[in-house]
Amino acid sequence: METPEALAEVVQQSESRLLEIDKDLQPLLSEQQQLLRRVELAKELMATYARPLESNPIIGDRGDRPPTNRPRGSIHEEVVGHVREILSDFGQPMHINQIWEEFQKRSYFVPGAGRSANIGAHLSRTSDVVSTGRRGYYSLPESLKDDPPEHNPPGDRAYVTNTTASAAKDSYLK
């Protein structure tokens, strides 16, 4: 049988070794955290590309992170699709800032810097959502069939018709 003194020695030696192991383990844990953060940032960056990100078989999916609502196909198609859904739900033209707020409420991915201007950049390149003629307001083209707006053609931000310019000037002077 072990004596109390011998058992105390075992405890002291074990605790001393545990402290040594903890000291040796800290740099490895720190490196692990840095590598996990690096992987996370790389995945976020890869998600901005149009192709889906496949899970790395070595790292896995890391189920401890919350899921993101980032698009898995073309970002442009995803943004335009979400805007069409929002405009359809509201049933009336909306300002780009209202659309952006709905993106936030619905946890939709906002490309680029995450501002309303990033959504507007995608809307300027599609005919699936149209400008109503009022600055910053967008609508579904089918909802404006009775009163089609004079709006910039997709991709041509500098284009303004004389009628639009005259109407803007007249409404400003009133």
KOLMIRO-208093 format. One record per atom (N, C-alpha, C): residue in one letter; y, x, z. Coordinates in steps of 0.1 Angstrom, whole numbers, padded with zeros to 4 digits, always signed. Layout:
<nodes>
AYXZ...
</nodes>
This chain:
<nodes>
M-0012+0008+0000M+0000+0000+0000M+0013+0009+0000E+0023+0003-0007E+0035+0011-0008E+0043+0008+0005T+0050+0018+0009T+0059+0017+0021T+0072+0012+0016P+0080+0006+0025P+0093+0001+0022P+0102+0012+0016E+0101+0024+0020E+0109+0035+0015E+0105+0037+0000A+0092+0037-0003A+0087+0039-0016A+0091+0028-0025L+0091+0016-0020L+0096+0004-0028L+0111+0005-0031A+0118+0009-0021A+0133+0011-0023A+0135+0022-0034E+0127+0032-0034E+0129+0043-0044E+0126+0037-0058V+0116+0028-0059V+0112+0022-0072V+0124+0013-0077V+0130+0006-0068V+0141-0003-0071V+0153+0006-0075Q+0156+0016-0068Q+0167+0025-0072Q+0165+0031-0085Q+0153+0037-0088Q+0150+0043-0101Q+0151+0033-0112S+0146+0021-0110S+0146+0010-0120S+0160+0006-0123E+0168+0004-0113E+0182+0000-0115E+0190+0011-0122S+0187+0024-0118S+0194+0035-0125S+0190+0035-0139R+0178+0033-0143R+0173+0033-0157R+0180+0022-0164L+0180+0010-0158L+0187-0002-0164L+0201+0001-0168L+0208+0008-0159L+0222+0012-0162L+0223+0021-0174E+0214+0031-0174E+0214+0040-0186E+0211+0033-0199I+0201+0023-0199I+0198+0015-0210I+0210+0007-0215D+0217+0001-0205D+0229-0008-0208D+0239+0001-0214K+0241+0013-0209K+0251+0022-0214K+0248+0026-0229D+0235+0028-0232D+0231+0032-0245D+0231+0020-0254L+0230+0008-0249L+0229-0004-0257L+0243-0009-0261Q+0253-0007-0254Q+0266-0012-0256Q+0272-0008-0270P+0270+0005-0275P+0275+0008-0288P+0267+0000-0299L+0254-0002-0297L+0246-0009-0307L+0251-0024-0307L+0253-0030-0296L+0258-0044-0296L+0272-0045-0302S+0280-0035-0300S+0293-0035-0306S+0292-0034-0321E+0283-0025-0326E+0281-0024-0340E+0275-0036-0346Q+0266-0043-0339Q+0260-0055-0344Q+0271-0066-0346Q+0280-0067-0336Q+0291-0077-0337Q+0300-0074-0349Q+0303-0061-0351Q+0311-0058-0363Q+0304-0061-0376L+0291-0058-0377L+0284-0061-0389L+0283-0076-0391L+0281-0084-0381L+0280-0098-0382L+0293-0104-0387R+0304-0099-0382R+0318-0103-0387R+0320-0099-0401R+0315-0087-0405R+0317-0082-0419R+0309-0091-0428V+0297-0095-0424V+0288-0104-0433V+0295-0118-0434E+0301-0123-0423E+0308-0136-0423E+0320-0135-0432L+0328-0125-0432L+0339-0124-0441L+0335-0123-0455A+0325-0115-0458A+0320-0114-0472A+0315-0127-0477K+0308-0135-0469K+0303-0148-0473K+0315-0157-0476E+0325-0157-0467E+0337-0165-0470E+0344-0161-0483L+0344-0148-0486L+0350-0144-0498L+0342-0148-0510M+0329-0147-0509M+0320-0151-0520M+0320-0166-0522A+0323-0174-0512A+0324-0188-0514A+0336-0192-0522T+0345-0183-0524T+0357-0187-0533T+0353-0186-0548Y+0342-0180-0551Y+0338-0179-0565Y+0331-0191-0569A+0329-0194-0582A+0324-0206-0587A+0309-0207-0585R+0302-0196-0583R+0287-0197-0582R+0284-0199-0567P+0272-0206-0565P+0268-0208-0551P+0263-0195-0544L+0265-0194-0531L+0261-0182-0524L+0247-0185-0518E+0238-0177-0522E+0224-0178-0517E+0223-0170-0504S+0215-0175-0495S+0213-0169-0482S+0206-0155-0484N+0211-0145-0476N+0204-0132-0476N+0191-0133-0469P+0180-0129-0475P+0167-0131-0468P+0166-0122-0455I+0174-0111-0455I+0173-0102-0443I+0181-0108-0431I+0193-0113-0434I+0202-0119-0424I+0199-0133-0421G+0195-0141-0431G+0192-0155-0429G+0205-0163-0428D+0203-0176-0424D+0215-0185-0424D+0223-0185-0412R+0219-0178-0401R+0226-0178-0389R+0231-0192-0385G+0221-0199-0380G+0223-0213-0377G+0233-0215-0365D+0238-0204-0359D+0247-0206-0348D+0262-0208-0352R+0264-0207-0366R+0277-0210-0371R+0279-0224-0376P+0290-0230-0374P+0292-0244-0379P+0291-0244-0394P+0286-0255-0400P+0286-0255-0415P+0300-0257-0420T+0302-0252-0432T+0315-0253-0439T+0314-0264-0449N+0325-0270-0453N+0326-0280-0464N+0331-0274-0476R+0327-0262-0479R+0332-0255-0491R+0324-0259-0503P+0330-0259-0514P+0323-0263-0526P+0312-0254-0530R+0302-0259-0536R+0290-0251-0540R+0290-0250-0555G+0299-0256-0563G+0299-0255-0577G+0313-0250-0581S+0318-0255-0592S+0332-0251-0596S+0342-0256-0586I+0350-0247-0581I+0361-0251-0572I+0370-0261-0578H+0374-0258-0591H+0383-0267-0598H+0377-0281-0598E+0365-0283-0602E+0359-0296-0603E+0358-0302-0590E+0355-0295-0580E+0354-0300-0566E+0367-0305-0561V+0378-0298-0563V+0391-0302-0559V+0396-0314-0566V+0394-0314-0579V+0398-0326-0587V+0390-0338-0583G+0377-0336-0580G+0368-0347-0576G+0373-0353-0563H+0376-0344-0553H+0381-0349-0540H+0394-0357-0542V+0403-0351-0550V+0416-0358-0552V+0414-0372-0558R+0405-0373-0568R+0402-0386-0574R+0397-0396-0564E+0388-0391-0555E+0382-0399-0544E+0393-0404-0535I+0402-0395-0531I+0413-0399-0522I+0422-0409-0528L+0426-0406-0541L+0435-0416-0548L+0428-0429-0550S+0415-0429-0553S+0408-0442-0554S+0408-0449-0541D+0405-0442-0530D+0405-0449-0517D+0418-0455-0513F+0429-0448-0517F+0443-0453-0513F+0448-0464-0523G+0443-0463-0535G+0447-0473-0545G+0462-0472-0550Q+0469-0461-0547Q+0482-0460-0552Q+0486-0445-0553P+0497-0442-0560P+0501-0428-0562P+0504-0422-0548M+0501-0410-0547M+0503-0403-0534M+0510-0390-0537H+0518-0385-0527H+0525-0372-0527H+0515-0362-0524I+0517-0350-0530I+0508-0339-0529I+0505-0335-0514N+0516-0337-0506N+0514-0334-0491N+0505-0344-0484Q+0506-0357-0489Q+0497-0367-0483Q+0482-0364-0488I+0481-0360-0500I+0467-0356-0505I+0462-0344-0497W+0470-0334-0494W+0466-0323-0486W+0462-0327-0472E+0470-0336-0466E+0467-0341-0453E+0453-0348-0453E+0450-0356-0463E+0437-0362-0464E+0426-0351-0466F+0428-0341-0473F+0419-0330-0474F+0416-0325-0460Q+0426-0323-0452Q+0424-0318-0438Q+0416-0328-0430K+0420-0341-0430K+0413-0351-0423K+0398-0352-0426R+0395-0350-0439R+0382-0351-0444R+0374-0338-0444S+0381-0328-0439S+0375-0314-0438S+0370-0309-0452Y+0378-0312-0462Y+0375-0307-0475Y+0381-0293-0477F+0374-0285-0484F+0378-0271-0487F+0391-0271-0495V+0401-0264-0490V+0413-0263-0498V+0413-0248-0503P+0414-0246-0516P+0412-0233-0521P+0425-0224-0518G+0423-0211-0521G+0434-0202-0520G+0439-0201-0505A+0452-0202-0503A+0458-0201-0490A+0457-0214-0482G+0451-0224-0488G+0449-0236-0481G+0461-0245-0480R+0471-0244-0489R+0483-0252-0489R+0482-0262-0500S+0491-0272-0499S+0492-0283-0508S+0494-0277-0522A+0502-0266-0523A+0504-0260-0537A+0491-0256-0543N+0482-0252-0535N+0469-0247-0541N+0462-0259-0548I+0463-0271-0542I+0457-0283-0548I+0465-0286-0560G+0478-0286-0560G+0486-0289-0571G+0484-0280-0583A+0480-0267-0580A+0477-0258-0591A+0465-0263-0599H+0455-0269-0592H+0443-0274-0599H+0447-0287-0606L+0456-0295-0601L+0459-0308-0607L+0467-0305-0620S+0474-0294-0621S+0482-0291-0633S+0473-0288-0645R+0460-0285-0642R+0451-0281-0653R+0441-0292-0656T+0444-0305-0653T+0434-0315-0655T+0441-0328-0660S+0434-0336-0668S+0439-0349-0672S+0432-0360-0664D+0424-0357-0654D+0417-0366-0646D+0426-0372-0635V+0437-0365-0632V+0447-0369-0623V+0460-0366-0629V+0470-0375-0629V+0482-0373-0636V+0494-0374-0627S+0505-0367-0631S+0517-0368-0623S+0524-0381-0627T+0530-0388-0617T+0536-0401-0620T+0550-0400-0626G+0555-0388-0626G+0569-0387-0631G+0578-0384-0619R+0574-0388-0607R+0582-0385-0595R+0576-0372-0590R+0585-0363-0587R+0581-0349-0582R+0571-0350-0571G+0560-0343-0574G+0549-0342-0563G+0540-0354-0562Y+0542-0364-0570Y+0533-0376-0569Y+0523-0376-0579Y+0511-0380-0575Y+0499-0380-0585Y+0492-0393-0584S+0485-0397-0594S+0478-0409-0595S+0466-0408-0605L+0457-0417-0604L+0446-0418-0614L+0452-0423-0627P+0448-0418-0638P+0454-0423-0651P+0451-0437-0653E+0439-0442-0649E+0435-0456-0652E+0444-0466-0644S+0450-0461-0633S+0458-0470-0625S+0472-0471-0630L+0476-0463-0640L+0489-0464-0645L+0489-0468-0660K+0478-0475-0665K+0477-0478-0679K+0489-0488-0683D+0493-0497-0674D+0504-0506-0677D+0517-0499-0678D+0519-0489-0670D+0532-0481-0670D+0529-0466-0670P+0525-0461-0682P+0522-0447-0683P+0533-0438-0680P+0531-0428-0671P+0542-0419-0668P+0545-0409-0679E+0557-0404-0679E+0560-0392-0687E+0558-0380-0678H+0548-0373-0681H+0544-0362-0672H+0542-0349-0681N+0542-0338-0674N+0539-0326-0680N+0525-0326-0685P+0522-0321-0698P+0509-0319-0702P+0502-0309-0693P+0488-0310-0692P+0481-0301-0683P+0484-0286-0688G+0488-0278-0678G+0490-0264-0681G+0504-0260-0686D+0513-0270-0688D+0526-0267-0693D+0536-0273-0683R+0539-0264-0673R+0548-0269-0662R+0563-0269-0667A+0566-0262-0677A+0580-0262-0681A+0584-0274-0691Y+0574-0281-0695Y+0577-0292-0705Y+0583-0304-0698V+0595-0308-0703V+0602-0320-0698V+0607-0327-0710T+0605-0340-0711T+0610-0347-0723T+0625-0350-0720N+0632-0353-0731N+0646-0357-0730N+0647-0370-0722T+0638-0379-0725T+0639-0392-0718T+0637-0390-0703T+0628-0381-0699T+0626-0379-0684T+0638-0372-0678A+0644-0362-0686A+0656-0355-0681A+0668-0365-0680S+0669-0373-0690S+0680-0383-0689S+0679-0393-0678A+0666-0398-0676A+0664-0408-0665A+0666-0401-0652A+0662-0389-0650A+0665-0382-0637A+0679-0380-0635K+0687-0376-0645K+0701-0374-0644K+0708-0388-0641D+0704-0398-0648D+0710-0412-0645D+0707-0416-0631S+0695-0415-0626S+0692-0419-0613S+0699-0411-0602Y+0701-0398-0605Y+0708-0390-0596Y+0723-0394-0595L+0729-0397-0606L+0743-0400-0607L+0747-0414-0601K+0737-0423-0599K+0739-0436-0594K+0742-0436-0580
</nodes>
